[in-house]
Amino acid sequence: MSSTYLILFSIVGWGIGSLFYKVANDNAHPIMVSSIVTLVYIIITPIPFFFMKFERSINGTGLLFTILGALCMCIGSMGYFYALRRGNAGSITVLTSLYPAVTLILSSVFMKESFSLKQGFGIGLALIAFVLLGSK
C-alpha cells in the first residue's frame, strides 16, 4: 500500500475521530475521554504486532524516546480534549493539527534535517492560518 493511501487513511480516521471526540467531550470530562482513548489504544494497537513480520525488540534509547514521545503526546492530547470542551471542533482540530510545523522546526534544529523552501512556505501559511483561525 502506498504512503498516499496510508496518509488518506490517517486523515479520514483522525477527521472522523475528532468529530466523535467533540461529542464525547460535550458529554464527559476530558480526562475520562482521554483515559478511554488510551484504553482503546492499549487493547487495539498490539493486535497487528502479532501478525506483522518485523524485529520485535527495542534498545534502551528506543525505549527512552518512545516514553518521552508518549508523554509529550499525552500532554498534547489533554490540551486538545480540554480545548474541544471549550470551542468549535473544526477550528480547534485545524489549529492543533499544526503540530507538524513544530516537528519540522525542531528536527531541523536538533537533528540537522534540512527542509525545503516549499516546506518553509508551508509553515508560514500554517502560521497565518493559526492567526486567522485563532483570532476572535
C-alpha positions as semicolon CSV with decimal commas, in nm:
position;residue;x (nm);y (nm);z (nm)
1;M;0,000;0,000;0,000
2;S;0,143;0,337;-0,096
3;S;0,205;0,613;0,154
4;T;-0,062;0,825;-0,018
5;Y;-0,333;0,578;0,078
6;L;-0,197;0,549;0,430
7;I;-0,197;0,929;0,465
8;L;-0,556;0,948;0,337
9;F;-0,649;0,670;0,580
10;S;-0,496;0,875;0,864
11;I;-0,667;1,197;0,755
12;V;-1,011;1,034;0,734
13;G;-0,964;0,842;1,060
14;W;-0,843;1,146;1,251
15;G;-1,111;1,367;1,097
16;I;-1,396;1,138;1,194
17;G;-1,235;1,062;1,529
18;S;-1,214;1,434;1,609
19;L;-1,587;1,468;1,549
20;F;-1,650;1,179;1,788
21;Y;-1,410;1,333;2,043
22;K;-1,605;1,662;2,033
23;V;-1,932;1,482;2,108
24;A;-1,760;1,277;2,379
25;N;-1,615;1,590;2,542
26;D;-1,958;1,752;2,541
27;N;-2,084;1,455;2,744
28;A;-1,789;1,351;2,962
29;H;-1,490;1,504;3,136
30;P;-1,181;1,542;2,911
31;I;-0,969;1,325;3,142
32;M;-1,228;1,047;3,121
33;V;-1,233;1,076;2,741
34;S;-0,853;1,068;2,728
35;S;-0,845;0,765;2,959
36;I;-1,091;0,574;2,743
37;V;-0,898;0,665;2,427
38;T;-0,580;0,535;2,592
39;L;-0,753;0,212;2,695
40;V;-0,873;0,156;2,337
41;Y;-0,517;0,211;2,212
42;I;-0,386;-0,039;2,467
43;I;-0,637;-0,301;2,351
44;I;-0,623;-0,244;1,973
45;T;-0,262;-0,146;1,898
46;P;-0,094;-0,477;1,995
47;I;-0,316;-0,683;1,760
48;P;-0,118;-0,617;1,439
49;F;0,205;-0,662;1,637
50;F;0,145;-1,037;1,640
51;F;0,073;-1,061;1,267
52;M;0,347;-0,841;1,121
53;K;0,692;-0,962;1,028
54;F;0,947;-0,731;1,190
55;E;1,205;-0,739;1,462
56;R;1,023;-0,723;1,795
57;S;1,296;-0,573;2,008
58;I;1,380;-0,228;2,134
59;N;1,700;-0,092;2,287
60;G;1,731;0,149;2,580
61;T;1,747;0,459;2,362
62;G;1,444;0,349;2,163
63;L;1,251;0,283;2,483
64;L;1,350;0,617;2,638
65;F;1,245;0,820;2,335
66;T;0,927;0,617;2,293
67;I;0,828;0,701;2,652
68;L;0,926;1,069;2,611
69;G;0,726;1,089;2,288
70;A;0,426;0,925;2,454
71;L;0,443;1,170;2,747
72;C;0,450;1,466;2,508
73;M;0,162;1,320;2,305
74;C;-0,033;1,273;2,628
75;I;0,016;1,639;2,720
76;G;-0,091;1,738;2,368
77;S;-0,398;1,515;2,386
78;M;-0,505;1,660;2,718
79;G;-0,479;2,011;2,577
80;Y;-0,677;1,901;2,272
81;F;-0,954;1,735;2,473
82;Y;-0,989;2,033;2,707
83;A;-0,992;2,273;2,411
84;L;-1,268;2,071;2,243
85;R;-1,480;2,123;2,550
86;R;-1,449;2,499;2,519
87;G;-1,472;2,567;2,147
88;N;-1,554;2,484;1,790
89;A;-1,436;2,136;1,689
90;G;-1,341;2,242;1,336
91;S;-1,120;2,532;1,437
92;I;-0,964;2,351;1,731
93;T;-0,880;2,047;1,520
94;V;-0,725;2,260;1,246
95;L;-0,525;2,465;1,496
96;T;-0,393;2,165;1,689
97;S;-0,309;1,996;1,358
98;L;-0,031;2,249;1,310
99;Y;0,198;2,037;1,528
100;P;0,394;1,903;1,225
101;A;0,534;2,255;1,181
102;V;0,683;2,226;1,531
103;T;0,827;1,884;1,442
104;L;0,977;2,022;1,121
105;I;1,143;2,313;1,301
106;L;1,270;2,102;1,592
107;S;1,405;1,828;1,365
108;S;1,587;2,096;1,168
109;V;1,742;2,248;1,480
110;F;1,824;1,935;1,683
111;M;1,866;1,664;1,418
112;K;2,013;1,885;1,145
113;E;1,746;1,772;0,900
114;S;1,702;2,010;0,613
115;F;1,374;2,139;0,489
116;S;1,293;2,293;0,158
117;L;1,175;2,638;0,067
118;K;0,839;2,482;-0,012
119;Q;0,817;2,335;0,340
120;G;0,917;2,671;0,490
121;F;0,647;2,838;0,284
122;G;0,400;2,578;0,409
123;I;0,496;2,654;0,770
124;G;0,446;3,024;0,700
125;L;0,099;2,957;0,559
126;A;0,019;2,733;0,856
127;L;0,116;3,012;1,095
128;I;-0,103;3,257;0,904
129;A;-0,388;3,004;0,929
130;F;-0,321;2,978;1,302
131;V;-0,351;3,355;1,344
132;L;-0,663;3,378;1,126
133;L;-0,844;3,084;1,285
134;G;-0,727;3,161;1,638
135;S;-0,846;3,521;1,644
136;K;-1,196;3,603;1,760
